[in-house]
Amino acid sequence: MDHELYLEKLKTSINILSDILDTENYGMCIVDRDGRIVLWNYEKFFHLKESDVLGKPVTEVLENTRLHIVAKTGVKELFQLQQINGTNVIANRIPLEYNGELIGAAGTIIFRDTKELGSLYIQMEKIENSFKAYQSEIAMMYRAKYTFDDIHTINDKMLSLKEFCKVIAQSDASVLIRGESGTGKELVAQAIHNGGPTASYPFISIGCASVPTDQLEVELFGSEGIGDAKPRIGKLELADEGTLFLDELGSMSLDMQTKLLRVLETREFSRVGSNKKIHFKARVIAATNENLEEAIEGRRFRQDLFYRLNVIPVHLPPLREKMNDLPCLCEVLLPKPRFGYHQEKLTIDKSTYKIFAKHDWPGNVRELRNVLERASIVCTGPTICPEHLPEYLQKYNLSSSGSAGKGFYRQEIENLERRLIQNALFNNQGNKVEAAKQLGIQRSLLYKKIKDYGIET
């Protein structure tokens, strides 16, 4: 009959594949539509030769079998637990059809014992746990420090920008952060990273200007290792599913720009000295203080790379355009009390803020941090006064209202008097009566001096 001929051809085909089936953990049995065995490849499992079982009902050879049922119902049964001779195995039962008619069923065993499957599972689990531990360690080593809570501002423009960045943090689109040096571009990049699904993955930062051009390719792509050199993992690979932050992007050579563009377009790269492709999964955030439009016109920057990175542009305003942020920034940037300098928290005198307001801060927040750090070391009292500021800021004090024409000597006397009063108030916990006694002056004169100098009490 046709179906019997079909079974013979099927058996012949399977015998041709015997090298594939002849493994310790795989076997097959085929029955006809009456449940009789027509192919037996289970000898290694049950120690029964094919010649001894051919033509027999499968129910007489295999306990708990369902092959004869599948041959009748045509319902496939996959990954079923079956006990044979006290051993648990994973069995598949597949109906066989010919010209739309059920003619039998094929059964396979993938593992002789589910214990083998469990052992394999444990091994795979160990490998997976080791890989996860490795990923976790990398993520901790390259953890982004700053979040949106570290962006301190009361400026309307910055508040809107902060909310905008919270929205784009949820996407994986490329971001180009632009702003003058010292405006906090990396802080914003880290906040975007920590504000979205990438937070648990590495934040890999590279300053393109700080790495020599001939070394930047290995720094980014890694190296397979040539000769005695050891293989090296590049920044692209370390970034994993996190964020790659390219700072000072405008300093990248045209050759490297071309290679970076290729990575962004194909989402794959190879280590230097290797042809093996590695999938690039990280989000890219770039930053620059340069005018990239001028660089494009001058053929120093690729226009296509600019468009690839500038999917979401973010412009950070300079400090001079958000001077109302000065008080909150000073509050955050003032050095904390520490051994060897100040045991109490420092404050800033009103006259010092007036000087700050007259300066245009070309170094932005980074310059402000340095000024406050220097002043905190020079200052011996609890308050930072104009005389504690760097010399280039002193000019605003000498030319300020109320001090013009006084001369340097008179100004220094007033600075000294102000500092003595501040120290006396500090030493007496703000008690003006005790402070006047310490200074040896009338209380009324102390009140007048406090008012004249604008000293906070």
Backbone torsions as a table, in degrees:
resi	resn	phi	psi	omega
1	MET	NA	159.1	-177.2
2	ASP	-58.6	-43.3	-175.4
3	HIS	-69.8	-30.8	176.8
4	GLU	-68.3	-37.6	176.9
5	LEU	-64.3	-39.0	179.0
6	TYR	-62.7	-42.4	179.3
7	LEU	-63.4	-38.0	178.8
8	GLU	-64.2	-43.2	178.4
9	LYS	-64.2	-37.7	179.4
10	LEU	-65.1	-42.7	178.6
11	LYS	-62.1	-41.4	179.1
12	THR	-62.1	-42.3	179.5
13	SER	-63.4	-40.8	-179.1
14	ILE	-68.9	-37.2	177.6
15	ASN	-64.3	-34.5	175.8
16	ILE	-62.1	-32.7	-179.9
17	LEU	-90.3	16.9	-174.4
18	SER	-59.9	-32.2	179.3
19	ASP	-62.8	-34.4	178.5
20	ILE	-73.7	-40.8	-176.9
21	LEU	-77.1	-20.6	-174.0
22	ASP	-82.0	68.8	176.8
23	THR	-127.0	162.7	-177.2
24	GLU	-66.0	-25.2	-171.1
25	ASN	-115.2	21.1	-179.1
26	TYR	-146.1	139.3	176.6
27	GLY	-157.3	163.0	-177.6
28	MET	-142.3	147.8	174.3
29	CYS	-137.2	134.2	178.0
30	ILE	-120.3	135.5	176.5
31	VAL	-120.4	155.3	175.8
32	ASP	-83.7	-173.2	-174.5
33	ARG	-70.2	-13.5	175.5
34	ASP	-93.2	2.1	177.7
35	GLY	84.2	14.9	179.5
36	ARG	-93.2	142.0	-175.0
37	ILE	-73.3	126.5	176.8
38	VAL	-115.7	-14.9	174.1
39	LEU	-147.4	135.8	-176.1
40	TRP	-133.2	112.9	178.8
41	ASN	-124.0	31.9	-177.3
42	TYR	-106.3	10.2	-173.8
43	GLU	-56.0	-39.7	-177.2
44	LYS	-69.3	-16.8	179.4
45	PHE	-93.0	-42.3	-171.1
46	PHE	-117.3	2.2	175.6
47	HIS	57.2	37.4	175.2
48	LEU	-118.6	125.5	-179.7
49	LYS	-74.0	151.1	-178.8
50	GLU	-60.1	-37.4	-177.9
51	SER	-64.9	-22.0	-178.9
52	ASP	-85.4	-16.2	-173.7
53	VAL	-119.9	-13.1	-178.7
54	LEU	-58.2	132.7	178.9
55	GLY	87.2	-10.5	179.9
56	LYS	-83.5	150.5	173.2
57	PRO	-61.1	133.6	-176.3
58	VAL	-61.7	-26.2	-179.8
59	THR	-67.6	-21.9	179.5
60	GLU	-84.4	-15.7	-175.7
61	VAL	-105.4	-41.3	-177.4
62	LEU	-114.1	122.3	176.6
63	GLU	-75.0	150.2	176.8
64	ASN	60.5	19.2	-179.4
65	THR	-73.5	155.5	176.0
66	ARG	-130.0	11.6	-178.7
67	LEU	-60.8	-39.9	-179.2
68	HIS	-65.3	-30.7	178.9
69	ILE	-71.8	-43.9	179.6
70	VAL	-63.4	-34.5	178.4
71	ALA	-65.5	-23.4	179.6
72	LYS	-92.4	-40.9	-173.3
73	THR	-87.8	-28.1	-177.2
74	GLY	75.6	13.5	-179.4
75	VAL	-95.3	122.4	-178.7
76	LYS	-71.0	140.2	177.0
77	GLU	-129.5	112.2	-175.6
78	LEU	-113.0	144.2	175.1
79	PHE	52.6	51.5	-179.7
80	GLN	-97.0	139.7	176.8
81	LEU	-81.4	127.2	-178.7
82	GLN	-136.6	135.4	179.1
83	GLN	-102.6	124.8	179.3
84	ILE	-132.0	122.3	-179.2
85	ASN	53.4	38.8	178.0
86	GLY	78.4	6.2	-179.0
87	THR	-113.5	132.1	176.8
88	ASN	-85.1	128.4	178.1
89	VAL	-128.9	162.2	174.7
90	ILE	-101.2	118.2	-174.0
91	ALA	-116.6	144.8	171.2
92	ASN	-117.0	137.9	179.6
93	ARG	-129.5	118.6	-172.6
94	ILE	-123.3	125.1	178.1
95	PRO	-68.9	147.1	177.6
96	LEU	-112.0	132.5	-178.5
97	GLU	-123.7	151.1	174.3
98	TYR	-142.9	121.4	-176.1
99	ASN	53.0	39.9	177.1
100	GLY	79.3	4.7	-177.8
101	GLU	-113.2	136.1	176.0
102	LEU	-68.3	125.8	-178.7
103	ILE	-122.2	-2.9	179.5
104	GLY	162.6	-161.6	179.8
105	ALA	-153.2	151.6	177.4
106	ALA	-116.8	134.4	177.2
107	GLY	-118.2	140.8	178.3
108	THR	-129.6	149.9	172.1
109	ILE	-120.5	126.9	-177.6
110	ILE	-91.5	-40.8	177.7
111	PHE	-125.1	138.5	178.1
112	ARG	-62.5	-33.8	-175.8
113	ASP	-145.5	139.1	179.4
114	THR	-63.1	-17.8	176.4
115	LYS	-63.5	-34.7	177.4
116	GLU	-64.3	-40.7	177.8
117	LEU	-63.7	-41.1	178.5
118	GLY	-64.2	-39.3	178.6
119	SER	-63.6	-43.5	177.6
120	LEU	-63.4	-40.6	179.3
121	TYR	-61.4	-42.6	180.0
122	ILE	-62.7	-43.0	178.9
123	GLN	-61.5	-44.9	179.4
124	MET	-64.3	-37.7	179.3
125	GLU	-64.2	-40.3	178.5
126	LYS	-63.4	-43.7	178.5
127	ILE	-62.3	-44.4	179.8
128	GLU	-63.2	-41.8	179.4
129	ASN	-65.4	-39.0	177.7
130	SER	-63.8	-41.3	179.5
131	PHE	-65.3	-41.8	178.6
132	LYS	-64.9	-38.0	178.2
133	ALA	-64.8	-40.2	177.0
134	TYR	-62.8	-46.2	178.2
135	GLN	-60.6	-43.2	-179.0
136	SER	-63.4	-40.3	179.9
137	GLU	-65.5	-42.5	177.6
138	ILE	-61.9	-44.1	-179.6
139	ALA	-61.6	-38.1	178.9
140	MET	-70.2	-38.1	179.2
141	MET	-64.9	-36.0	-177.3
142	TYR	-115.7	48.8	-177.6
143	ARG	-83.1	136.3	175.2
144	ALA	-74.5	130.1	-173.2
145	LYS	-83.8	-38.8	-169.0
146	TYR	-96.3	148.2	175.6
147	THR	-125.4	-179.3	179.0
148	PHE	-64.0	-22.9	177.1
149	ASP	-67.6	-18.7	179.7
150	ASP	-87.8	-1.6	175.4
151	ILE	-94.0	97.3	-175.4
152	HIS	-94.3	120.5	-177.4
153	THR	-160.4	150.8	168.8
154	ILE	-123.3	3.1	-178.7
155	ASN	-75.4	131.3	-175.8
156	ASP	-59.1	-41.2	-179.2
157	LYS	-64.9	-42.7	-179.7
158	MET	-71.0	-34.5	177.6
159	LEU	-63.7	-40.6	177.7
160	SER	-66.7	-40.6	179.3
161	LEU	-64.5	-38.8	179.4
162	LYS	-62.7	-43.2	178.3
163	GLU	-66.4	-37.9	177.7
164	PHE	-61.9	-42.5	-179.5
165	CYS	-66.9	-31.7	176.3
166	LYS	-64.3	-34.7	179.2
167	VAL	-70.9	-48.3	-176.0
168	ILE	-71.7	-16.8	178.0
169	ALA	-62.8	-23.5	-177.8
170	GLN	-80.5	-10.2	-179.4
171	SER	-100.3	176.5	175.9
172	ASP	-115.8	16.0	-178.6
173	ALA	-71.2	152.1	178.2
174	SER	-67.8	143.6	-178.3
175	VAL	-125.2	136.8	174.8
176	LEU	-117.4	112.0	-179.2
177	ILE	-97.3	125.0	-178.0
178	ARG	-123.3	142.8	-179.9
179	GLY	171.1	162.5	180.0
180	GLU	-64.8	162.9	177.5
181	SER	-60.0	133.0	177.3
182	GLY	89.2	8.5	-178.9
183	THR	-87.7	-5.8	176.6
184	GLY	94.7	37.6	-176.8
185	LYS	-66.1	-41.6	179.7
186	GLU	-70.5	-34.4	176.1
187	LEU	-57.5	-46.7	179.8
188	VAL	-65.3	-40.1	178.8
189	ALA	-61.3	-43.4	179.1
190	GLN	-66.1	-38.0	178.6
191	ALA	-63.7	-40.9	177.6
192	ILE	-62.8	-43.9	178.5
193	HIS	-59.8	-48.6	-177.4
194	ASN	-74.7	-15.0	-177.5
195	GLY	-90.0	1.0	-177.0
196	GLY	-131.9	-163.6	-176.9
197	PRO	-69.3	-9.3	-179.4
198	THR	-86.2	-1.8	-170.5
199	ALA	-56.0	-34.7	-176.9
200	SER	-86.1	0.5	179.9
201	TYR	-106.5	170.4	-176.0
202	PRO	-65.9	149.1	169.3
203	PHE	-112.4	105.7	-174.7
204	ILE	-103.8	117.8	-177.2
205	SER	-111.2	139.3	174.9
206	ILE	-140.3	127.7	175.8
207	GLY	-87.8	107.2	-173.2
208	CYS	-63.2	-27.0	-179.7
209	ALA	-81.4	-21.1	-176.0
210	SER	-86.9	-9.6	180.0
211	VAL	-107.5	126.2	177.6
212	PRO	-54.1	144.4	-175.7
213	THR	-54.0	-40.0	-177.0
214	ASP	-74.6	-10.1	179.1
215	GLN	-106.9	-12.8	-174.1
216	LEU	-64.4	-34.8	-178.9
217	GLU	-63.8	-45.5	178.0
218	VAL	-66.5	-37.4	179.3
219	GLU	-61.5	-39.1	-178.8
220	LEU	-83.5	-48.9	-171.5
221	PHE	-92.6	-19.3	-175.4
222	GLY	83.2	176.1	-178.1
223	SER	-138.4	141.6	179.2
224	GLU	-75.7	-20.8	-179.0
225	GLY	97.4	117.5	-178.9
226	ILE	-119.8	130.4	-178.5
227	GLY	67.9	-126.0	-179.9
228	ASP	-84.8	-6.7	-178.7
229	ALA	-69.8	138.9	179.0
230	LYS	-83.3	149.5	175.2
231	PRO	-58.2	147.2	-178.0
232	ARG	-132.4	133.5	178.1
233	ILE	-84.3	130.0	-179.7
234	GLY	-88.4	171.3	-178.6
235	LYS	-63.1	-35.5	179.8
236	LEU	-61.4	-40.1	-177.9
237	GLU	-75.9	-38.6	180.0
238	LEU	-64.2	-32.0	-177.0
239	ALA	-62.3	-25.9	176.4
240	ASP	52.4	-121.5	179.0
241	GLU	-102.9	18.3	-178.7
242	GLY	-94.4	-128.6	-175.3
243	THR	-129.9	134.0	170.8
244	LEU	-103.4	117.4	-178.6
245	PHE	-104.7	115.3	-179.7
246	LEU	-102.0	98.9	179.6
247	ASP	-87.5	153.6	179.8
248	GLU	53.6	47.5	-174.9
249	LEU	-57.7	-36.5	-174.7
250	GLY	-62.8	-16.1	-179.1
251	SER	-87.3	-2.3	-178.5
252	MET	-71.5	137.5	-179.4
253	SER	-68.4	159.1	-179.5
254	LEU	-61.9	-36.3	179.2
255	ASP	-62.6	-44.9	179.3
256	MET	-70.1	-32.7	176.4
257	GLN	-60.1	-41.7	179.6
258	THR	-63.2	-43.8	-179.2
259	LYS	-67.9	-38.2	177.7
260	LEU	-65.7	-41.5	178.1
261	LEU	-59.6	-40.4	179.2
262	ARG	-60.7	-41.6	179.2
263	VAL	-64.0	-44.5	-177.7
264	LEU	-66.6	-30.1	-179.0
265	GLU	-81.9	-39.1	-176.5
266	THR	-96.5	-16.5	-176.4
267	ARG	58.1	34.5	173.9
268	GLU	-152.4	159.3	-179.0
269	PHE	-155.6	172.5	176.0
270	SER	-129.9	147.6	173.1
271	ARG	-66.2	154.8	176.6
272	VAL	-63.0	126.8	-178.8
273	GLY	89.8	9.4	-179.4
274	SER	-137.3	152.3	176.0
275	ASN	-104.3	-3.4	-178.5
276	LYS	-70.3	127.6	-178.0
277	LYS	-83.3	136.1	177.1
278	ILE	-119.1	129.9	-178.3
279	HIS	-73.9	131.4	179.4
280	PHE	-99.1	115.7	-173.1
281	LYS	-111.9	-9.4	-171.0
282	ALA	-75.9	158.0	171.3
283	ARG	-83.6	147.1	-179.7
284	VAL	-112.4	126.4	171.1
285	ILE	-121.8	123.8	-179.5
286	ALA	-114.1	157.8	-180.0
287	ALA	-143.8	147.4	178.1
288	THR	-157.2	150.9	172.9
289	ASN	-108.7	7.8	-179.4
290	GLU	-95.1	158.8	174.8
291	ASN	-84.4	97.2	-175.3
292	LEU	-68.7	-28.4	178.2
293	GLU	-62.8	-41.9	177.0
294	GLU	-67.1	-37.4	178.9
295	ALA	-64.9	-34.9	177.3
296	ILE	-66.9	-44.3	178.4
297	GLU	-62.8	-35.9	179.4
298	GLY	-85.4	8.2	178.2
299	ARG	59.6	33.2	176.3
300	ARG	-103.2	-8.6	179.9
301	PHE	-143.5	137.8	-177.3
302	ARG	-74.8	129.7	-179.7
303	GLN	-67.0	-37.9	-179.1
304	ASP	-67.3	-34.6	176.0
305	LEU	-68.6	-37.8	177.5
306	PHE	-58.8	-46.3	179.9
307	TYR	-67.1	-33.7	-180.0
308	ARG	-67.7	-35.9	-177.7
309	LEU	-89.2	-28.0	-173.9
310	ASN	-88.5	38.1	178.4
311	VAL	-64.4	-46.3	176.2
312	ILE	-123.6	103.1	179.0
313	PRO	-82.8	139.3	175.9
314	VAL	-128.9	122.0	-179.9
315	HIS	-109.3	120.7	178.5
316	LEU	-95.6	124.7	-179.0
317	PRO	-72.5	149.6	175.8
318	PRO	-71.6	163.8	-177.4
319	LEU	-61.1	-34.4	-178.0
320	ARG	-65.0	-18.4	178.9
321	GLU	-94.4	1.4	178.5
322	LYS	-143.0	52.7	-175.1
323	MET	-65.2	-19.1	176.6
324	ASN	-70.4	-7.9	175.4
325	ASP	-84.8	-9.1	-175.7
326	LEU	-53.8	-50.2	-178.4
327	PRO	-59.2	-45.3	-177.5
328	CYS	-71.5	-32.2	176.9
329	LEU	-68.8	-41.5	178.2
330	CYS	-62.8	-38.8	179.4
331	GLU	-59.9	-39.2	-178.8
332	VAL	-79.1	-38.8	-173.0
333	LEU	-85.2	-16.2	179.1
334	LEU	-58.5	129.0	-179.9
335	PRO	-57.2	140.2	179.4
336	LYS	-74.4	155.2	176.7
337	PRO	-55.0	134.1	-178.6
338	ARG	-150.2	156.9	-178.2
339	PHE	-61.5	134.3	177.4
340	GLY	99.1	-17.2	178.5
341	TYR	-124.5	-88.4	-175.5
342	HIS	-121.0	134.3	178.3
343	GLN	-89.4	-19.1	-179.6
344	GLU	-115.7	160.8	179.5
345	LYS	-68.1	135.6	179.4
346	LEU	-80.5	154.3	172.4
347	THR	-124.6	166.7	-179.3
348	ILE	-116.4	128.4	-179.3
349	ASP	-68.0	151.4	-179.9
350	LYS	-60.3	-37.7	-180.0
351	SER	-65.0	-29.4	177.2
352	THR	-69.2	-40.3	177.1
353	TYR	-62.8	-35.3	179.0
354	LYS	-63.6	-38.2	176.6
355	ILE	-66.6	-43.6	178.2
356	PHE	-56.5	-39.1	-176.5
357	ALA	-68.6	-21.7	-178.3
358	LYS	-89.6	-13.1	-178.1
359	HIS	-90.4	146.1	-177.6
360	ASP	-93.9	-1.7	172.3
361	TRP	50.5	66.6	178.7
362	PRO	-63.3	-24.9	177.8
363	GLY	-92.2	2.3	175.8
364	ASN	57.0	-142.4	-173.3
365	VAL	-64.3	-32.5	178.7
366	ARG	-63.4	-40.8	177.8
367	GLU	-65.4	-42.0	179.2
368	LEU	-60.7	-41.8	178.8
369	ARG	-61.2	-43.5	-179.6
370	ASN	-65.3	-40.0	178.7
371	VAL	-62.5	-44.0	-179.1
372	LEU	-69.0	-36.4	177.5
373	GLU	-62.6	-46.2	179.2
374	ARG	-63.9	-44.4	-178.8
375	ALA	-64.3	-36.2	-179.0
376	SER	-66.9	-26.7	178.6
377	ILE	-80.5	-41.7	-179.0
378	VAL	-70.7	-37.0	-176.2
379	CYS	-67.8	131.6	178.4
380	THR	-102.2	-13.5	-180.0
381	GLY	-104.9	-165.3	-177.1
382	PRO	-86.4	-6.8	-172.6
383	THR	-127.2	134.5	175.5
384	ILE	-84.2	118.1	-178.0
385	CYS	-110.3	169.7	-178.4
386	PRO	-53.4	-36.7	-177.5
387	GLU	-68.0	-11.6	179.2
388	HIS	-89.6	-4.0	-176.7
389	LEU	-86.6	160.7	177.3
390	PRO	-59.9	158.2	-175.3
391	GLU	-59.9	-35.6	-176.5
392	TYR	-68.3	-15.2	175.0
393	LEU	-95.4	-15.3	-178.8
394	GLN	-64.3	-26.7	-178.2
395	LYS	-60.0	-32.8	178.9
396	TYR	-69.1	-29.8	179.6
397	ASN	-73.0	-44.6	-177.1
398	LEU	-68.8	-27.8	-178.7
399	SER	-100.3	6.1	-175.8
400	SER	-75.6	164.2	-179.5
401	SER	-60.9	133.2	177.6
402	GLY	93.0	-13.9	-179.6
403	SER	-118.4	-8.1	-180.0
404	ALA	-64.1	131.6	176.9
405	GLY	86.5	-6.4	-178.7
406	LYS	-73.9	-27.9	-177.4
407	GLY	88.8	157.7	-175.1
408	PHE	-64.0	-41.3	-177.1
409	TYR	-61.1	-48.9	-179.2
410	ARG	-61.9	-39.0	-179.4
411	GLN	-65.4	-40.2	179.5
412	GLU	-65.8	-37.4	177.5
413	ILE	-61.6	-43.7	-179.3
414	GLU	-66.5	-39.1	177.9
415	ASN	-62.4	-43.0	179.3
416	LEU	-63.7	-42.8	-179.7
417	GLU	-63.9	-40.9	178.8
418	ARG	-62.1	-44.2	-178.4
419	ARG	-65.3	-38.4	179.0
420	LEU	-63.9	-40.4	179.3
421	ILE	-66.8	-43.2	179.3
422	GLN	-62.1	-41.4	179.4
423	ASN	-65.9	-40.2	179.8
424	ALA	-64.6	-41.6	178.3
425	LEU	-65.5	-39.5	179.2
426	PHE	-65.2	-45.5	-178.4
427	ASN	-65.5	-23.1	-178.5
428	ASN	-111.7	24.4	176.1
429	GLN	52.3	35.3	176.6
430	GLY	84.1	1.9	179.4
431	ASN	-75.1	109.1	-175.0
432	LYS	-69.2	-34.0	179.6
433	VAL	-62.8	-48.0	-179.8
434	GLU	-69.2	-34.5	178.5
435	ALA	-65.3	-40.4	178.1
436	ALA	-63.5	-40.3	178.2
437	LYS	-62.8	-42.7	-179.7
438	GLN	-63.4	-37.9	-179.0
439	LEU	-80.6	-17.9	-179.2
440	GLY	74.0	34.2	178.7
441	ILE	-128.4	163.2	177.9
442	GLN	-66.5	148.2	-179.9
443	ARG	-61.7	-37.4	-179.9
444	SER	-63.6	-36.6	178.5
445	LEU	-69.3	-37.2	177.3
446	LEU	-61.4	-44.2	178.1
447	TYR	-58.1	-41.7	-178.0
448	LYS	-65.3	-44.0	-178.7
449	LYS	-64.5	-40.2	178.1
450	ILE	-59.2	-41.0	-179.7
451	LYS	-70.6	-43.3	-177.4
452	ASP	-63.2	-39.9	-175.3
453	TYR	-90.9	-4.3	179.8
454	GLY	64.1	37.3	-177.9
455	ILE	-79.4	131.8	178.8
456	GLU	-80.4	136.9	180.0
457	THR	-128.1	NA	NA
